[in-house]
């Protein structure tokens, strides 16, 4: 009786371990990820305005149709990247994602930043140079450190009315993103 119970317990434990490993390994085996979808967009070192999601249409990035989106892909191995500009006077958010689709930094205009966005995105080596004052930065620049070199920045705007969407997207397209030249 005890022997049977131990075999059942061992089987349940082994089955649980196999189940957990399988579930945790599945994202690593996926061929189509957020990064592969973003990589196909022409957004390297520039803000690309994503088309508005229409109800019933394919939505591969699972975007909210009520928001306007701008996306920029950056590579910190080329040097620090900067996000700079003025956003409309309405709710907005900025999120920096690594190549696994994990948010590494996020902020909104509700954080007391106002409408002006001035972010410097650095990897660990660049942050070390910054601390040694070997990289010059503008005063007031918000410094963000990333563990990964391949990133994408997603800016979300919430136009209060649909008629304001084109103006909001125009202002979003004027945001600079990428290395300073």
Buried (B, 14 or more C-beta within 10 A) or exposed (E): EEEEEEEEEEEEEEEEEEEEEEEEEEEEEEEEBBBEEBBEBEBBBBBBBBEBBEEEEEEEBEBEEEBBBBBBBBBBEEBBBBBBBEBBEBBBBBBBBBBEEEEBBEBEBEEEBEEEBBBBBBBEEBBEEBEEEEBEBEEEEBBBBBEBBBBBBBBBBBBEEEEBBEEBBEBBEEBBBBBEE
